[in-house]
Amino acid sequence: MRFSIFQESRKGTRESNQDRAGYAYSRDALLMAVADGMGGHLHGEVASQIAVQVLTEAFRREAKPKLADPFSFLQKSIIDAHFALGDYAKARRLVESPRTTCVACVVQDSTAYWAHVGDSRLYHVREGRIHAQTRDHSRVQMLVDQGRVREEAVAAHPDRNKIFNCIGSTTLPQFEPSKPTLLRADDTLILCSDGFWGPLAGKLITGVLLKSDIMKAIPELLDLAEQRAGGDCDNLSVVAMTWAETRPRAAAGEVSTQTLEVGGVSTQLGDFSKADHSELTDEEIERAIEEIRAAIRKHTPQKP
């Protein structure tokens, strides 16, 4: 496979970053994921970390070198993340489980398969227009569907944070898969949290993408989102990929998976760091990391 890929997560004006973004690829498959944690002190970032880490670790186990069934993989991983969050809550004796939205996408055999929970979004951009995008699981989206709110007004609506589908809730997350989508050369997939898409109209996103490749366009869009959100800028995270399988020449940031061994997997995943958690001590960060690992281990098949 050949593709260009860009990933970045920013705190905005928040005290900590509750978003997580990551991707992993084998020789014949690619996984991308973004999660936006919901909750108070520490719990939101734990939820998003567990969601993305469960997905990437499952991919490492199962992409040999591609997945048997991408949609089944996504559904099982999302459910496993849900139960891992429940185990974390029990271990910490929390009143309720931490929660997170999530969007994830698998690409293999030149075909994209994606699913989302909540209002983390995926945009499929083709030839300068949004060819497809996910539909938010939110109160405001229901109002948009009813014609009571314009799409452009979603970001500023007082009910924008009312999410009815998430990982870690008291009920199982509702799994909403896409249609399998055959990719063409130069198609771009953007996975992002609401801190990114909220301040940016779809036409602005596609307009910037038309001017340059994702290695330049996505940082520009992140800057624009921060500027437009101002002093109330939320965490904002993106994983963007441009498909280059049939493009004759290599582009900026291009990856060729043929350099990997058949069983090899390359992973890029954000983790806890002092920069994102200046209010935590090193000991608190280490304890959080170990508690996350312990929760995930319960839902990870052990090697014989």
C-alpha positions as CSV (number, residue, x, y, z in Angstrom):
1,M,0.0,0.0,0.0
2,R,1.0,3.6,-0.6
3,F,-0.4,6.6,1.2
4,S,0.5,9.9,2.9
5,I,-0.5,10.3,6.5
6,F,-0.5,13.1,9.1
7,Q,-1.5,13.0,12.8
8,E,-1.6,15.7,15.4
9,S,-3.4,16.5,18.7
10,R,-3.5,19.9,20.4
11,K,-4.8,21.0,23.8
12,G,-6.3,24.2,22.6
13,T,-7.0,26.4,25.6
14,R,-7.9,23.5,27.9
15,E,-5.8,22.5,30.9
16,S,-5.3,19.0,29.6
17,N,-5.8,17.1,26.4
18,Q,-8.6,14.5,26.6
19,D,-8.2,13.6,22.9
20,R,-6.2,10.7,21.6
21,A,-5.2,10.0,18.0
22,G,-3.3,7.1,16.5
23,Y,-2.7,4.9,13.5
24,A,-1.1,1.6,12.8
25,Y,-0.3,-0.2,9.5
26,S,0.8,-3.6,8.4
27,R,2.0,-4.5,5.0
28,D,-1.6,-4.9,3.7
29,A,-3.8,-2.9,6.1
30,L,-4.1,0.5,7.8
31,L,-6.0,1.5,10.9
32,M,-6.7,5.1,12.0
33,A,-8.5,6.2,15.1
34,V,-9.5,9.4,17.0
35,A,-11.2,9.5,20.4
36,D,-12.5,12.5,22.4
37,G,-12.7,11.8,26.1
38,M,-15.7,13.0,28.2
39,G,-15.4,13.6,31.9
40,G,-13.7,15.4,34.7
41,H,-10.1,15.4,36.0
42,L,-8.1,12.7,34.3
43,H,-11.0,10.4,33.4
44,G,-11.6,11.8,29.9
45,E,-8.1,11.2,28.8
46,V,-8.1,7.8,30.3
47,A,-11.2,6.9,28.3
48,S,-9.8,8.1,25.0
49,Q,-6.4,6.5,25.7
50,I,-8.1,3.1,26.4
51,A,-10.3,3.3,23.2
52,V,-7.4,4.1,20.8
53,Q,-5.0,1.7,22.5
54,V,-7.5,-1.2,22.4
55,L,-7.9,-0.6,18.7
56,T,-4.2,-0.4,17.9
57,E,-3.3,-3.4,20.0
58,A,-6.0,-5.5,18.5
59,F,-4.8,-4.4,15.1
60,R,-1.2,-5.5,15.9
61,R,-2.6,-9.0,16.9
62,E,-5.0,-9.5,14.0
63,A,-3.5,-7.8,10.9
64,K,-1.5,-10.7,9.6
65,P,-1.0,-8.9,7.3
66,K,-4.6,-7.8,6.9
67,L,-7.9,-8.3,8.8
68,A,-10.3,-11.1,8.1
69,D,-13.3,-8.9,8.5
70,P,-12.8,-5.1,9.0
71,F,-16.3,-4.3,10.3
72,S,-16.2,-7.2,12.8
73,F,-12.8,-6.0,13.9
74,L,-14.1,-2.5,14.5
75,Q,-17.2,-3.6,16.3
76,K,-15.4,-6.1,18.6
77,S,-12.6,-3.6,19.4
78,I,-15.2,-0.8,20.3
79,I,-17.0,-3.3,22.6
80,D,-13.8,-4.4,24.2
81,A,-12.8,-0.8,24.9
82,H,-16.3,-0.3,26.5
83,F,-15.7,-3.2,28.9
84,A,-12.1,-2.1,29.6
85,L,-13.4,1.3,30.7
86,G,-15.9,-0.5,33.0
87,D,-13.0,-2.5,34.5
88,Y,-11.0,0.7,35.0
89,A,-13.9,2.3,36.8
90,K,-14.2,-0.7,39.1
91,A,-10.5,-0.7,39.9
92,R,-10.7,3.0,40.7
93,R,-14.0,2.7,42.5
94,L,-15.5,5.4,40.4
95,V,-19.2,6.1,40.6
96,E,-19.5,5.9,36.8
97,S,-17.2,4.8,34.0
98,P,-15.2,7.3,32.0
99,R,-16.6,7.9,28.5
100,T,-15.4,8.7,25.1
101,T,-16.5,9.3,21.5
102,C,-14.5,7.5,18.8
103,V,-14.1,7.3,15.1
104,A,-12.0,4.5,13.5
105,C,-11.2,3.4,9.9
106,V,-9.6,0.4,8.4
107,V,-8.2,0.5,4.8
108,Q,-7.2,-2.7,3.0
109,D,-7.6,-4.0,-0.5
110,S,-8.0,-0.3,-1.6
111,T,-11.2,-0.1,0.4
112,A,-12.1,2.0,3.4
113,Y,-14.3,0.7,6.2
114,W,-15.2,3.1,9.0
115,A,-17.4,3.3,12.1
116,H,-18.0,6.0,14.8
117,V,-19.6,6.4,18.2
118,G,-20.6,9.9,19.2
119,D,-19.5,13.1,17.4
120,S,-16.0,12.3,16.4
121,R,-16.2,12.5,12.6
122,L,-14.8,11.1,9.4
123,Y,-14.7,13.1,6.2
124,H,-14.1,11.4,2.8
125,V,-12.9,14.1,0.5
126,R,-12.7,13.4,-3.3
127,E,-11.9,15.9,-6.0
128,G,-12.4,18.9,-3.8
129,R,-15.7,18.0,-2.2
130,I,-16.9,16.0,0.7
131,H,-17.9,12.7,-0.8
132,A,-19.2,11.3,2.5
133,Q,-19.1,12.1,6.2
134,T,-20.3,10.4,9.4
135,R,-23.5,11.5,11.1
136,D,-23.1,12.7,14.7
137,H,-24.8,10.8,17.5
138,S,-25.9,14.0,19.2
139,R,-29.0,16.0,20.2
140,V,-28.0,18.8,17.8
141,Q,-27.7,16.4,14.8
142,M,-31.2,15.2,15.5
143,L,-32.3,18.9,15.3
144,V,-30.4,19.3,12.0
145,D,-32.1,16.2,10.6
146,Q,-35.5,17.7,11.7
147,G,-34.7,20.9,9.9
148,R,-34.8,22.9,13.1
149,V,-31.1,23.8,13.2
150,R,-28.8,24.7,10.2
151,E,-25.6,22.7,9.9
152,E,-23.5,25.9,10.1
153,A,-25.0,26.6,13.6
154,V,-24.1,23.2,15.2
155,A,-20.8,24.4,16.7
156,A,-22.4,27.3,18.6
157,H,-25.6,25.5,19.7
158,P,-26.0,25.2,23.5
159,D,-26.8,21.4,23.2
160,R,-23.8,20.6,21.1
161,N,-22.2,18.5,23.9
162,K,-25.3,16.3,24.4
163,I,-24.1,13.0,23.1
164,F,-26.4,10.0,23.2
165,N,-23.9,7.3,22.0
166,C,-20.5,6.8,23.5
167,I,-18.0,4.2,24.7
168,G,-18.2,3.7,28.5
169,S,-21.9,4.6,29.0
170,T,-24.3,2.5,31.0
171,T,-25.5,0.9,27.8
172,L,-23.4,-0.8,25.0
173,P,-22.3,1.7,22.3
174,Q,-24.3,1.6,19.2
175,F,-22.1,0.5,16.3
176,E,-22.7,2.4,13.1
177,P,-20.6,1.1,10.1
178,S,-20.1,2.8,6.8
179,K,-20.5,1.2,3.4
180,P,-17.3,-0.4,2.1
181,T,-15.8,2.5,0.0
182,L,-13.4,1.9,-2.8
183,L,-10.7,4.5,-2.8
184,R,-9.3,6.4,-5.8
185,A,-5.9,8.0,-6.1
186,D,-5.8,11.3,-4.1
187,D,-8.9,10.5,-2.0
188,T,-8.4,11.9,1.5
189,L,-9.9,10.5,4.7
190,I,-9.9,12.9,7.7
191,L,-10.7,11.5,11.2
192,C,-11.2,14.3,13.8
193,S,-12.6,15.4,17.1
194,D,-15.2,18.1,17.4
195,G,-12.6,20.6,18.5
196,F,-11.3,20.4,14.9
197,W,-14.5,20.3,12.9
198,G,-16.6,22.5,15.1
199,P,-15.0,25.9,14.0
200,L,-14.5,24.8,10.4
201,A,-17.2,24.6,7.7
202,G,-16.9,21.8,5.2
203,K,-16.2,24.1,2.3
204,L,-13.3,25.6,4.2
205,I,-11.8,22.2,4.9
206,T,-12.0,21.2,1.2
207,G,-10.8,24.6,0.0
208,V,-7.6,24.3,2.1
209,L,-7.1,20.7,0.9
210,L,-7.4,21.8,-2.7
211,K,-4.5,24.2,-2.3
212,S,-1.9,21.8,-0.9
213,D,-1.2,18.2,0.3
214,I,-2.3,17.1,3.8
215,M,1.2,17.6,5.3
216,K,0.6,21.3,4.8
217,A,-3.2,21.6,4.7
218,I,-4.0,19.9,8.0
219,P,-1.6,22.0,10.2
220,E,-3.1,25.1,8.5
221,L,-6.6,23.8,9.3
222,L,-5.6,23.2,12.9
223,D,-4.3,26.7,13.1
224,L,-7.6,28.1,11.7
225,A,-9.7,26.0,14.1
226,E,-7.7,27.4,17.0
227,Q,-8.0,31.0,15.8
228,R,-11.7,30.7,15.1
229,A,-12.5,29.1,18.5
230,G,-10.5,31.7,20.3
231,G,-10.3,31.6,24.1
232,D,-12.7,28.7,24.3
233,C,-10.8,26.4,22.0
234,D,-11.4,22.7,22.8
235,N,-8.9,19.9,22.3
236,L,-8.5,19.3,18.6
237,S,-7.1,16.1,17.0
238,V,-6.8,14.8,13.5
239,V,-5.5,11.8,11.6
240,A,-5.6,12.4,7.8
241,M,-4.6,10.0,5.0
242,T,-4.4,10.6,1.3
243,W,-4.5,7.4,-0.8
244,A,-1.6,7.0,-3.3
245,E,-1.9,3.4,-4.4
246,T,-2.3,4.2,-8.1
247,R,-0.4,7.5,-8.1
248,P,2.7,7.3,-10.4
249,R,4.9,9.5,-8.2
250,A,5.6,9.7,-4.5
251,A,4.1,12.6,-2.6
252,A,5.1,14.4,0.6
253,G,4.9,12.2,3.7
254,E,4.2,9.1,1.7
255,V,4.5,5.7,3.2
256,S,5.0,2.5,1.4
257,T,4.1,-0.5,3.5
258,Q,6.1,-2.9,1.2
259,T,9.1,-2.2,3.4
260,L,7.5,-4.0,6.3
261,E,7.8,-7.7,7.0
262,V,4.7,-9.8,6.4
263,G,4.0,-9.9,10.2
264,G,5.3,-6.4,11.0
265,V,3.2,-3.5,12.2
266,S,4.2,0.1,12.6
267,T,2.2,2.1,15.2
268,Q,1.9,5.8,16.1
269,L,-0.1,6.5,19.2
270,G,-0.1,9.4,21.6
271,D,0.5,8.6,25.3
272,F,0.3,10.4,28.6
273,S,3.0,13.0,29.0
274,K,3.9,15.8,31.4
275,A,3.3,18.4,28.7
276,D,-0.4,17.4,28.5
277,H,-0.8,16.9,32.2
278,S,1.1,19.7,33.9
279,E,-1.2,19.4,36.9
280,L,-0.2,15.8,37.6
281,T,2.9,14.5,39.3
282,D,5.1,11.9,37.5
283,E,3.9,9.3,40.0
284,E,0.2,10.0,39.1
285,I,1.0,9.7,35.4
286,E,2.8,6.4,35.9
287,R,-0.1,5.1,38.0
288,A,-2.6,6.1,35.4
289,I,-0.6,4.4,32.6
290,E,-0.4,1.1,34.7
291,E,-4.1,1.2,35.5
292,I,-4.9,1.6,31.8
293,R,-2.7,-1.3,30.9
294,A,-4.3,-3.5,33.5
295,A,-7.8,-2.7,32.2
296,I,-6.8,-3.5,28.6
297,R,-5.0,-6.7,29.6
298,K,-8.3,-8.2,30.7
299,H,-9.6,-7.9,27.2
300,T,-6.4,-9.0,25.4
301,P,-5.9,-12.6,24.4
302,Q,-2.9,-14.1,26.2
303,K,-0.2,-15.8,24.2
304,P,-0.1,-19.6,24.8
